């Protein structure tokens, strides 16, 4: 086989492999956007799929949200789903154990099929590991076109000082509001003032 044909075949094989990897991965991992310098505690934590999906978009497994803040956040995320056709789940847990938070959030988003019911698969999952003092925002491939890592970091910068004060309800709410404010004009929907 001449060198040109060999190169052409190699390029075609590479293109097929890349296309397969892209199409097989519904929710793409993104870089962790904010992590504390406090190390993972090493305490045992459940595997992502062992956390049952309750059907709610807010899953506060450690009880850092009071009922009122949880209900308001649930209503806001349900309105986002209705107006923007985007699933946005918020999950709190004690620790991801030995697993990196980005890997844990990706596995949880896949396990729960976040966004799969939406026409373009739009989904986001914000995971807060309270004892680890880390958080991560996982977004679907379709949301990568709408929300950059820098914008996620900017929303996180509004949340982080409140998390340090253990004001989880207001911190999470500010993060959600900043995220919705960023994506609403790009996805051409309105929810009024979040």
Buried (B, 14 or more C-beta within 10 A) or exposed (E): EEEEEEEEEEEEEEEEEEEEEEEEEBBBBBEBBBBEEEEBBEEEBBEBEEBEBEEBBBBBEBEBBEEEBBEBBBEBBBBBBEBBBBBBBBBBBBBBBEBBBBBBBBBBBBBBBBBBEBEBBBBBBBBBBBBBBBBBBBBBBBBEEBBEBEBBBBBBBBBBEBBEEEBBBBBBBBBBBBBBBBBBEEBEBEBEEB
